[in-house]
Amino acid sequence: MMASSPSPPLLPISNPQAGGAAPSSGANGAAAPIATPAFRLFLARLSDSVRRSLSNRRPWSELLDRSAFSRPDSLSDAASRIRKNLGYFRVNYIALLAAVLALSLLSHPFSLLVLLGLFAAWCFLYLFRPADPPLVLFGRTFSDRETLGGLVLLSIFVIFLTSVGSLLISALLVGAAIVCAHGAFRMPEDLFLDDQDPGGAAAGFLSFLGGAASSAASATGPVVAARV
C-alpha cells in the first residue's frame, strides 16, 4: 500500500463578521449596569465640595463659648440675635443639622436602609445607567420615561407615606430648635460681623449643592443626551 501524503496544515482564517459582532454583543449583553467612572467622578466632586465648604466654618470653641451666653431681653432681641448668629455661624448650623439628621437615621437602621436603597435605585436605574440598552426587569423592557415615573412615585411613597418622612421632618425640627435656641442665647456683640462677606458663609457651604448638581450634569451628560 502506498503511504498517504500528509495533509497540508490548516491556515487560520479570520471571520470579519464574527469579529464585528463581538463588540455589539458585549455592548448589549455585558453592559455595565451603571456608568462607574461617572459615578466615581460625581462622588469625588461632591466630597471635594463638602470639604472645601466645611473649611469655611467658624471655630467650634467660638460657637460654644460659655461666657457669650445670656438671656435675651425680649422676643425682638432674640430674633435679632438669631439673625446675626445665622449670618456668622451658618456653616456650623448646617453641619449641626446634618449631624442631627445623621444621628436620627443611625438610630433607625430600617429608615437608613430604605433611604440608601432609594438612592441606589436612582443611581443604578436612571442617573448613571447607560442609555443603551434599555432597562429590563422581570422580562419587561422599561423606557426612560417609565423608569423616571416609577422612581418619582417610589420616592413619594417612601418619603411621605412611610415612617421615613416623619423621621426626617422630626430630625430637621429638632435641629432647627437647637439652632434657634443657640442663636437666641448667644450674644453676637463679640462677633466680627462687619469683617465677613455678607452671605459668604452661606455660599461657602451651600455651594456644594451647585457643585454636586454641576458634577451630576457633567457626569451624566452623555447618558442624558443619548436618552434625549
Accessible surface in RSA format (square Angstrom, percent):
REM  Atomic radii and reference values for relative SASA: ProtOr
REM  Chains: A
REM  Algorithm: Lee & Richards
REM  Probe-radius: 1.40
REM  Slices: 20
REM RES _ NUM      All-atoms   Total-Side   Main-Chain    Non-polar    All polar
REM                ABS   REL    ABS   REL    ABS   REL    ABS   REL    ABS   REL
RES MET A   1   241.10 124.9 155.88 103.2  85.22 202.9 127.63 108.5 113.46 150.3
RES MET A   2   183.85  95.2 156.01 103.2  27.84  66.3 120.71 102.6  63.14  83.7
RES ALA A   3   101.98  93.8  66.16 102.1  35.82  81.5  76.73 108.0  25.26  66.9
RES SER A   4   106.90  90.3  77.98 104.1  28.92  66.6  52.39 111.6  54.51  76.4
RES SER A   5    97.10  82.1  73.46  98.0  23.64  54.4  44.82  95.4  52.28  73.2
RES PRO A   6   126.36  92.1 101.65  92.7  24.71  89.8 112.67  93.0  13.69  85.1
RES SER A   7    98.78  83.5  73.77  98.5  25.01  57.6  44.97  95.8  53.81  75.4
RES PRO A   8   107.42  78.3  96.92  88.3  10.51  38.2 102.92  85.0   4.51  28.0
RES PRO A   9   118.62  86.5  97.66  89.0  20.97  76.2 108.77  89.8   9.85  61.2
RES LEU A  10   172.24  95.9 147.18 105.3  25.06  63.0 148.76 104.5  23.49  63.2
RES LEU A  11   144.40  80.4 129.02  92.3  15.38  38.7 129.29  90.8  15.12  40.7
RES PRO A  12   132.08  96.3 100.26  91.4  31.82 115.7 112.10  92.6  19.98 124.2
RES ILE A  13   160.21  91.2 126.97  94.6  33.24  80.1 130.45  93.9  29.76  80.8
RES SER A  14   101.72  86.0  79.10 105.6  22.62  52.1  54.48 116.0  47.24  66.2
RES ASN A  15    87.35  60.2  74.55  72.0  12.81  30.8  23.96  57.7  63.39  61.3
RES PRO A  16   111.52  81.3  91.11  83.1  20.41  74.2 102.96  85.0   8.56  53.2
RES GLN A  17   148.68  83.1 135.81  99.3  12.88  30.7  48.76 103.8  99.92  75.8
RES ALA A  18    58.35  53.6  43.65  67.4  14.69  33.4  51.63  72.7   6.72  17.8
RES GLY A  19    47.12  58.1   0.00   N/A  47.12  58.1  36.27  99.5  10.84  24.3
RES GLY A  20    52.04  64.2   0.00   N/A  52.04  64.2  35.78  98.2  16.25  36.4
RES ALA A  21    54.61  50.2  48.60  75.0   6.01  13.7  53.38  75.2   1.23   3.2
RES ALA A  22    59.70  54.9  48.63  75.0  11.07  25.2  54.14  76.2   5.55  14.7
RES PRO A  23    91.46  66.7  74.96  68.3  16.50  60.0  86.55  71.5   4.91  30.5
RES SER A  24    58.14  49.1  50.58  67.5   7.55  17.4  44.07  93.9  14.06  19.7
RES SER A  25    69.91  59.1  58.76  78.4  11.15  25.7  50.66 107.9  19.25  27.0
RES GLY A  26    32.96  40.6   0.00   N/A  32.96  40.6  28.51  78.2   4.45  10.0
RES ALA A  27    60.13  55.3  46.91  72.4  13.23  30.1  56.61  79.7   3.53   9.3
RES ASN A  28    93.30  64.3  77.68  75.1  15.62  37.6  24.55  59.1  68.75  66.5
RES GLY A  29    71.39  88.0   0.00   N/A  71.39  88.0  36.64 100.6  34.75  77.8
RES ALA A  30    83.15  76.5  51.73  79.8  31.42  71.5  60.92  85.8  22.23  58.9
RES ALA A  31    38.44  35.3  11.88  18.3  26.55  60.4  18.73  26.4  19.70  52.2
RES ALA A  32    55.67  51.2  42.32  65.3  13.35  30.4  47.23  66.5   8.44  22.3
RES PRO A  33    93.34  68.0  83.78  76.4   9.56  34.7  93.17  76.9   0.17   1.1
RES ILE A  34    15.94   9.1  15.57  11.6   0.37   0.9  15.57  11.2   0.37   1.0
RES ALA A  35    23.02  21.2  16.32  25.2   6.70  15.2  23.02  32.4   0.00   0.0
RES THR A  36    52.04  37.0  50.46  51.2   1.58   3.8  35.10  47.1  16.95  25.6
RES PRO A  37   107.04  78.0  96.96  88.4  10.08  36.7 102.57  84.7   4.48  27.8
RES ALA A  38    15.08  13.9  10.16  15.7   4.92  11.2  13.72  19.3   1.36   3.6
RES PHE A  39    39.07  19.5  39.07  24.2   0.00   0.0  39.07  23.7   0.00   0.0
RES ARG A  40   166.14  69.8 161.05  82.1   5.09  12.1  51.31  70.1 114.82  69.6
RES LEU A  41    71.68  39.9  67.05  48.0   4.63  11.6  71.07  49.9   0.61   1.6
RES PHE A  42    25.80  12.9  25.80  16.0   0.00   0.0  25.80  15.6   0.00   0.0
RES LEU A  43    75.27  41.9  71.48  51.1   3.80   9.5  71.85  50.5   3.42   9.2
RES ALA A  44    60.16  55.3  46.35  71.5  13.81  31.4  56.23  79.2   3.93  10.4
RES ARG A  45    99.05  41.6  95.20  48.5   3.85   9.2  31.62  43.2  67.43  40.9
RES LEU A  46    46.52  25.9  46.46  33.2   0.05   0.1  46.52  32.7   0.00   0.0
RES SER A  47    47.07  39.8  40.37  53.9   6.70  15.4  30.03  63.9  17.05  23.9
RES ASP A  48    57.70  40.4  57.70  57.4   0.00   0.0  13.06  30.7  44.64  44.5
RES SER A  49     7.39   6.2   7.11   9.5   0.28   0.6   2.15   4.6   5.24   7.3
RES VAL A  50    46.15  30.4  46.00  41.6   0.15   0.4  46.15  40.1   0.00   0.0
RES ARG A  51   147.24  61.8 137.99  70.3   9.25  22.0  71.76  98.1  75.48  45.7
RES ARG A  52   137.51  57.7 132.06  67.3   5.45  13.0  65.99  90.2  71.53  43.4
RES SER A  53     1.88   1.6   1.23   1.6   0.65   1.5   0.65   1.4   1.23   1.7
RES LEU A  54    55.42  30.9  55.42  39.7   0.00   0.0  55.42  38.9   0.00   0.0
RES SER A  55    82.03  69.3  48.49  64.7  33.55  77.3  44.29  94.3  37.74  52.9
RES ASN A  56    75.77  52.3  58.98  57.0  16.80  40.4  16.66  40.1  59.12  57.1
RES ARG A  57   107.52  45.1  90.66  46.2  16.86  40.1  10.49  14.3  97.03  58.8
RES ARG A  58    58.52  24.6  58.34  29.7   0.18   0.4   5.63   7.7  52.89  32.1
RES PRO A  59    78.12  56.9  66.95  61.0  11.17  40.6  77.81  64.2   0.31   1.9
RES TRP A  60    96.64  38.8  92.91  45.0   3.73   8.8  82.23  43.8  14.41  23.4
RES SER A  61    89.74  75.8  70.29  93.8  19.46  44.8  56.92 121.2  32.82  46.0
RES GLU A  62    44.51  25.6  38.85  29.4   5.66  13.5  25.77  49.9  18.74  15.3
RES LEU A  63     7.39   4.1   7.39   5.3   0.00   0.0   7.39   5.2   0.00   0.0
RES LEU A  64   115.45  64.3 102.07  73.0  13.38  33.6 102.63  72.1  12.82  34.5
RES ASP A  65    52.83  37.0  47.73  47.5   5.10  12.1  11.82  27.8  41.02  40.9
RES ARG A  66   217.83  91.5 203.69 103.8  14.15  33.7  74.10 101.3 143.74  87.1
RES SER A  67    93.61  79.1  61.48  82.0  32.13  74.0  57.69 122.8  35.92  50.3
RES ALA A  68     5.84   5.4   3.67   5.7   2.17   4.9   5.84   8.2   0.00   0.0
RES PHE A  69    72.62  36.3  52.13  32.3  20.49  53.3  52.25  31.7  20.38  58.3
RES SER A  70    39.02  33.0  28.56  38.1  10.46  24.1  37.40  79.7   1.62   2.3
RES ARG A  71   200.69  84.3 183.58  93.6  17.12  40.8  56.32  77.0 144.38  87.5
RES PRO A  72    25.01  18.2  14.72  13.4  10.29  37.4  14.72  12.2  10.29  63.9
RES ASP A  73   136.69  95.7 100.36  99.9  36.33  85.9  33.65  79.2 103.04 102.8
RES SER A  74    57.23  48.4  43.17  57.6  14.06  32.4  48.45 103.2   8.78  12.3
RES LEU A  75   160.22  89.2 152.62 109.2   7.60  19.1 152.87 107.4   7.35  19.8
RES SER A  76    83.40  70.5  69.06  92.2  14.34  33.0  54.57 116.2  28.83  40.4
RES ASP A  77    39.97  28.0  34.79  34.6   5.18  12.3  16.63  39.1  23.34  23.3
RES ALA A  78    13.22  12.2  13.22  20.4   0.00   0.0  13.22  18.6   0.00   0.0
RES ALA A  79    54.00  49.6  47.05  72.6   6.94  15.8  50.18  70.7   3.81  10.1
RES SER A  80    28.30  23.9  28.09  37.5   0.22   0.5  16.41  34.9  11.90  16.7
RES ARG A  81    19.55   8.2  19.40   9.9   0.15   0.3   3.23   4.4  16.32   9.9
RES ILE A  82    39.14  22.3  39.00  29.1   0.13   0.3  39.00  28.1   0.13   0.4
RES ARG A  83   153.96  64.6 146.15  74.5   7.81  18.6  72.74  99.4  81.22  49.2
RES LYS A  84    89.31  43.6  82.43  50.6   6.89  16.4  38.58  34.7  50.74  54.0
RES ASN A  85     0.00   0.0   0.00   0.0   0.00   0.0   0.00   0.0   0.00   0.0
RES LEU A  86    62.41  34.8  62.41  44.7   0.00   0.0  62.41  43.8   0.00   0.0
RES GLY A  87    24.33  30.0   0.00   N/A  24.33  30.0  19.59  53.8   4.74  10.6
RES TYR A  88    13.14   6.1  12.22   7.0   0.92   2.4   1.50   1.1  11.64  14.3
RES PHE A  89     0.00   0.0   0.00   0.0   0.00   0.0   0.00   0.0   0.00   0.0
RES ARG A  90    76.81  32.3  76.79  39.1   0.02   0.0   4.47   6.1  72.34  43.8
RES VAL A  91     2.06   1.4   1.59   1.4   0.48   1.1   1.59   1.4   0.48   1.3
RES ASN A  92     0.30   0.2   0.13   0.1   0.16   0.4   0.00   0.0   0.30   0.3
RES TYR A  93     5.79   2.7   5.79   3.3   0.00   0.0   5.79   4.4   0.00   0.0
RES ILE A  94    38.85  22.1  38.53  28.7   0.32   0.8  38.53  27.7   0.32   0.9
RES ALA A  95    20.72  19.0  13.56  20.9   7.15  16.3  16.02  22.6   4.70  12.4
RES LEU A  96    47.06  26.2  45.47  32.5   1.59   4.0  47.06  33.1   0.00   0.0
RES LEU A  97    48.96  27.3  47.79  34.2   1.17   2.9  48.04  33.7   0.92   2.5
RES ALA A  98    55.40  50.9  45.87  70.8   9.53  21.7  50.77  71.5   4.63  12.3
RES ALA A  99    46.12  42.4  38.49  59.4   7.63  17.4  45.58  64.2   0.54   1.4
RES VAL A 100    20.75  13.7  20.01  18.1   0.74   1.8  20.68  18.0   0.07   0.2
RES LEU A 101    48.21  26.9  48.15  34.5   0.06   0.1  48.15  33.8   0.06   0.2
RES ALA A 102    46.90  43.1  42.48  65.6   4.42  10.1  46.43  65.4   0.48   1.3
RES LEU A 103   119.85  66.7 116.20  83.1   3.66   9.2 116.37  81.7   3.49   9.4
RES SER A 104    21.62  18.3  17.22  23.0   4.40  10.1   6.46  13.8  15.16  21.2
RES LEU A 105    22.15  12.3  22.15  15.8   0.00   0.0  22.15  15.6   0.00   0.0
RES LEU A 106   115.38  64.3  97.34  69.6  18.04  45.3  98.21  69.0  17.17  46.2
RES SER A 107    75.69  64.0  43.20  57.7  32.48  74.8  49.66 105.8  26.02  36.5
RES HIS A 108    88.24  48.2  84.88  59.0   3.36   8.6  59.83  61.7  28.41  33.1
RES PRO A 109    86.23  62.8  85.63  78.1   0.60   2.2  86.23  71.2   0.00   0.0
RES PHE A 110   144.59  72.3 140.42  87.0   4.17  10.8 142.46  86.4   2.12   6.1
RES SER A 111     5.68   4.8   5.64   7.5   0.04   0.1   0.00   0.0   5.68   8.0
RES LEU A 112    44.12  24.6  44.12  31.6   0.00   0.0  44.12  31.0   0.00   0.0
RES LEU A 113   118.83  66.2 111.10  79.5   7.73  19.4 111.48  78.3   7.35  19.8
RES VAL A 114    38.68  25.5  29.84  27.0   8.84  21.3  36.40  31.6   2.27   6.2
RES LEU A 115    35.41  19.7  31.34  22.4   4.08  10.2  31.61  22.2   3.80  10.2
RES LEU A 116    97.71  54.4  94.34  67.5   3.37   8.5  94.72  66.5   2.99   8.0
RES GLY A 117    39.96  49.3   0.00   N/A  39.96  49.3  33.59  92.2   6.37  14.3
RES LEU A 118    18.25  10.2  14.12  10.1   4.13  10.4  16.47  11.6   1.78   4.8
RES PHE A 119    99.56  49.8  95.23  59.0   4.34  11.3  99.20  60.1   0.37   1.0
RES ALA A 120    38.33  35.2  36.31  56.0   2.02   4.6  38.13  53.7   0.20   0.5
RES ALA A 121    19.43  17.9  13.32  20.6   6.11  13.9  18.97  26.7   0.46   1.2
RES TRP A 122    54.06  21.7  54.06  26.2   0.00   0.0  48.99  26.1   5.07   8.2
RES CYS A 123     1.22   0.9   1.22   1.4   0.00   0.0   0.76   1.9   0.46   0.5
RES PHE A 124    88.13  44.1  86.23  53.4   1.90   4.9  86.23  52.3   1.90   5.4
RES LEU A 125    47.49  26.5  47.49  34.0   0.00   0.0  47.49  33.4   0.00   0.0
RES TYR A 126    42.39  19.8  42.39  24.1   0.00   0.0  13.82  10.4  28.56  35.2
RES LEU A 127    66.27  36.9  64.49  46.1   1.78   4.5  65.97  46.3   0.30   0.8
RES PHE A 128     2.10   1.1   1.92   1.2   0.18   0.5   2.10   1.3   0.00   0.0
RES ARG A 129    12.63   5.3  12.63   6.4   0.00   0.0  11.52  15.7   1.11   0.7
RES PRO A 130    35.37  25.8  33.52  30.6   1.85   6.7  34.96  28.9   0.40   2.5
RES ALA A 131    24.06  22.1   6.70  10.3  17.36  39.5   6.70   9.4  17.36  46.0
RES ASP A 132   105.87  74.2  91.13  90.7  14.74  34.9  34.08  80.2  71.79  71.6
RES PRO A 133    39.75  29.0  37.14  33.9   2.62   9.5  37.14  30.7   2.62  16.3
RES PRO A 134    66.57  48.5  58.61  53.4   7.96  28.9  60.76  50.2   5.81  36.1
RES LEU A 135    20.14  11.2  17.72  12.7   2.42   6.1  20.13  14.1   0.01   0.0
RES VAL A 136    84.12  55.4  63.08  57.1  21.04  50.7  63.08  54.8  21.04  57.1
RES LEU A 137    68.38  38.1  66.30  47.4   2.08   5.2  67.86  47.7   0.53   1.4
RES PHE A 138   206.82 103.5 158.42  98.1  48.41 126.0 174.42 105.7  32.40  92.7
RES GLY A 139    78.01  96.2   0.00   N/A  78.01  96.2  34.60  94.9  43.41  97.2
RES ARG A 140   121.77  51.1 118.55  60.4   3.22   7.7  57.48  78.6  64.29  39.0
RES THR A 141    76.68  54.5  59.71  60.5  16.97  40.4  35.47  47.6  41.21  62.3
RES PHE A 142    53.58  26.8  52.99  32.8   0.59   1.5  52.99  32.1   0.59   1.7
RES SER A 143    56.73  47.9  47.41  63.3   9.32  21.5  48.45 103.2   8.28  11.6
RES ASP A 144    40.24  28.2  35.19  35.0   5.05  11.9  17.94  42.2  22.30  22.2
RES ARG A 145   206.86  86.9 196.65 100.2  10.21  24.3  77.40 105.8 129.46  78.5
RES GLU A 146    81.67  46.9  65.97  49.9  15.70  37.4  38.59  74.6  43.08  35.2
RES THR A 147     9.81   7.0   2.64   2.7   7.17  17.1   9.05  12.2   0.76   1.2
RES LEU A 148    66.75  37.2  66.75  47.8   0.00   0.0  66.75  46.9   0.00   0.0
RES GLY A 149    32.19  39.7   0.00   N/A  32.19  39.7  31.71  87.0   0.48   1.1
RES GLY A 150    38.94  48.0   0.00   N/A  38.94  48.0  31.80  87.3   7.14  16.0
RES LEU A 151     7.50   4.2   6.94   5.0   0.56   1.4   6.98   4.9   0.52   1.4
RES VAL A 152    62.69  41.3  61.99  56.1   0.71   1.7  62.66  54.4   0.03   0.1
RES LEU A 153   125.49  69.9 120.75  86.4   4.75  11.9 121.07  85.0   4.42  11.9
RES LEU A 154    76.92  42.8  72.39  51.8   4.52  11.4  76.34  53.6   0.58   1.6
RES SER A 155    17.72  15.0  17.60  23.5   0.12   0.3  17.21  36.7   0.50   0.7
RES ILE A 156    82.47  46.9  81.78  60.9   0.69   1.7  82.44  59.4   0.03   0.1
RES PHE A 157   108.44  54.3 108.04  66.9   0.40   1.0 108.24  65.6   0.20   0.6
RES VAL A 158    11.23   7.4  11.23  10.2   0.00   0.0  11.23   9.8   0.00   0.0
RES ILE A 159    58.60  33.3  57.68  43.0   0.91   2.2  57.68  41.5   0.91   2.5
RES PHE A 160   144.56  72.3 115.89  71.8  28.67  74.6 119.19  72.3  25.37  72.6
RES LEU A 161   125.85  70.1  94.71  67.8  31.14  78.3 101.75  71.5  24.10  64.9
RES THR A 162    48.38  34.4  28.88  29.3  19.50  46.5  39.62  53.2   8.77  13.3
RES SER A 163    68.77  58.1  57.22  76.4  11.55  26.6  47.93 102.1  20.83  29.2
RES VAL A 164     0.84   0.6   0.84   0.8   0.00   0.0   0.84   0.7   0.00   0.0
RES GLY A 165     4.14   5.1   0.00   N/A   4.14   5.1   4.03  11.1   0.11   0.3
RES SER A 166    70.29  59.4  58.88  78.6  11.41  26.3  50.72 108.0  19.57  27.4
RES LEU A 167    20.32  11.3  16.65  11.9   3.67   9.2  20.32  14.3   0.00   0.0
RES LEU A 168    34.19  19.0  34.19  24.5   0.00   0.0  34.19  24.0   0.00   0.0
RES ILE A 169   103.42  58.8 102.76  76.6   0.66   1.6 103.36  74.4   0.06   0.2
RES SER A 170    51.80  43.8  48.72  65.0   3.08   7.1  42.37  90.2   9.44  13.2
RES ALA A 171     3.18   2.9   0.09   0.1   3.09   7.0   2.45   3.4   0.73   1.9
RES LEU A 172    87.21  48.6  84.50  60.4   2.72   6.8  85.18  59.8   2.03   5.5
RES LEU A 173   117.79  65.6 113.21  81.0   4.58  11.5 113.45  79.7   4.34  11.7
RES VAL A 174    80.51  53.0  77.17  69.9   3.35   8.1  80.30  69.8   0.21   0.6
RES GLY A 175     0.00   0.0   0.00   N/A   0.00   0.0   0.00   0.0   0.00   0.0
RES ALA A 176    42.88  39.4  40.38  62.3   2.50   5.7  42.85  60.3   0.03   0.1
RES ALA A 177    61.73  56.8  48.89  75.5  12.84  29.2  57.47  80.9   4.26  11.3
RES ILE A 178    75.46  42.9  71.92  53.6   3.55   8.6  74.59  53.7   0.87   2.4
RES VAL A 179    11.07   7.3  10.82   9.8   0.25   0.6  10.82   9.4   0.25   0.7
RES CYS A 180    60.32  45.6  59.46  66.3   0.86   2.0  18.36  46.5  41.96  45.2
RES ALA A 181    52.79  48.5  44.54  68.7   8.25  18.8  51.11  72.0   1.68   4.4
RES HIS A 182    23.45  12.8  18.00  12.5   5.46  14.0  22.77  23.5   0.68   0.8
RES GLY A 183     0.41   0.5   0.00   N/A   0.41   0.5   0.41   1.1   0.00   0.0
RES ALA A 184    11.75  10.8  11.75  18.1   0.00   0.0  11.75  16.6   0.00   0.0
RES PHE A 185    91.14  45.6  91.14  56.4   0.00   0.0  91.14  55.3   0.00   0.0
RES ARG A 186     0.36   0.2   0.36   0.2   0.00   0.0   0.00   0.0   0.36   0.2
RES MET A 187    59.88  31.0  59.88  39.6   0.00   0.0  35.87  30.5  24.01  31.8
RES PRO A 188     7.01   5.1   3.94   3.6   3.07  11.1   3.99   3.3   3.02  18.7
RES GLU A 189   137.00  78.7 102.87  77.8  34.13  81.3  76.44 147.8  60.56  49.4
RES ASP A 190    77.31  54.2  55.57  55.3  21.75  51.4  50.09 117.9  27.22  27.2
RES LEU A 191    11.90   6.6   0.00   0.0  11.90  29.9   0.16   0.1  11.74  31.6
RES PHE A 192   142.97  71.5 136.29  84.4   6.68  17.4 141.40  85.7   1.57   4.5
RES LEU A 193    47.78  26.6  35.73  25.6  12.06  30.3  35.73  25.1  12.06  32.4
RES ASP A 194   144.63 101.3 112.74 112.2  31.88  75.4  38.02  89.5 106.61 106.3
RES ASP A 195   116.89  81.9  80.80  80.4  36.09  85.3  32.86  77.3  84.03  83.8
RES GLN A 196    37.12  20.8  22.96  16.8  14.16  33.7  18.37  39.1  18.76  14.2
RES ASP A 197   102.45  71.8  87.72  87.3  14.73  34.8  36.13  85.0  66.32  66.1
RES PRO A 198   120.80  88.0  95.02  86.6  25.79  93.7 102.17  84.4  18.64 115.8
RES GLY A 199    45.42  56.0   0.00   N/A  45.42  56.0  27.95  76.7  17.47  39.1
RES GLY A 200    25.91  32.0   0.00   N/A  25.91  32.0  17.83  48.9   8.08  18.1
RES ALA A 201    15.34  14.1   5.95   9.2   9.39  21.4  10.02  14.1   5.32  14.1
RES ALA A 202    18.97  17.4  18.49  28.5   0.49   1.1  18.78  26.4   0.20   0.5
RES ALA A 203    62.50  57.5  51.36  79.3  11.13  25.3  60.57  85.3   1.92   5.1
RES GLY A 204    13.81  17.0   0.00   N/A  13.81  17.0  11.79  32.3   2.03   4.5
RES PHE A 205    14.88   7.4  14.88   9.2   0.00   0.0  14.88   9.0   0.00   0.0
RES LEU A 206    74.93  41.7  69.12  49.5   5.80  14.6  69.40  48.7   5.52  14.9
RES SER A 207    57.24  48.4  41.26  55.1  15.98  36.8  42.78  91.1  14.46  20.3
RES PHE A 208    39.55  19.8  39.40  24.4   0.16   0.4  39.55  24.0   0.00   0.0
RES LEU A 209   102.66  57.2  97.18  69.5   5.48  13.8  98.07  68.9   4.59  12.4
RES GLY A 210    45.64  56.3   0.00   N/A  45.64  56.3  38.35 105.2   7.29  16.3
RES GLY A 211    22.12  27.3   0.00   N/A  22.12  27.3  19.84  54.4   2.28   5.1
RES ALA A 212    14.35  13.2  13.81  21.3   0.53   1.2  14.14  19.9   0.20   0.5
RES ALA A 213    64.24  59.1  50.81  78.4  13.43  30.6  59.43  83.7   4.81  12.8
RES SER A 214    65.42  55.3  55.79  74.5   9.63  22.2  48.47 103.2  16.95  23.7
RES SER A 215     3.67   3.1   3.67   4.9   0.00   0.0   0.00   0.0   3.67   5.1
RES ALA A 216    26.64  24.5  26.60  41.0   0.04   0.1  26.64  37.5   0.00   0.0
RES ALA A 217    64.08  58.9  49.28  76.0  14.80  33.7  58.28  82.1   5.79  15.4
RES SER A 218    61.22  51.7  33.59  44.8  27.63  63.7  44.55  94.9  16.67  23.4
RES ALA A 219     8.62   7.9   0.00   0.0   8.62  19.6   2.91   4.1   5.72  15.1
RES THR A 220    10.49   7.5  10.40  10.5   0.09   0.2   1.67   2.2   8.82  13.3
RES GLY A 221    28.02  34.5   0.00   N/A  28.02  34.5  25.38  69.7   2.63   5.9
RES PRO A 222    96.38  70.2  83.68  76.3  12.71  46.2  90.73  74.9   5.65  35.1
RES VAL A 223    16.06  10.6  13.65  12.4   2.41   5.8  16.06  14.0   0.00   0.0
RES VAL A 224    70.07  46.1  70.07  63.4   0.00   0.0  70.07  60.9   0.00   0.0
RES ALA A 225    71.55  65.8  50.07  77.3  21.48  48.9  56.78  80.0  14.77  39.1
RES ALA A 226    72.69  66.8  34.96  54.0  37.73  85.8  46.81  65.9  25.88  68.6
RES ARG A 227    42.75  17.9  11.08   5.6  31.67  75.4  14.57  19.9  28.17  17.1
RES VAL A 228   153.98 101.3  96.49  87.4  57.49 138.5 115.90 100.7  38.08 103.3
END  Absolute sums over single chains surface
CHAIN  1 A    14870.1      12223.7       2646.4      10814.5       4055.6
END  Absolute sums over all chains
TOTAL         14870.1      12223.7       2646.4      10814.5       4055.6
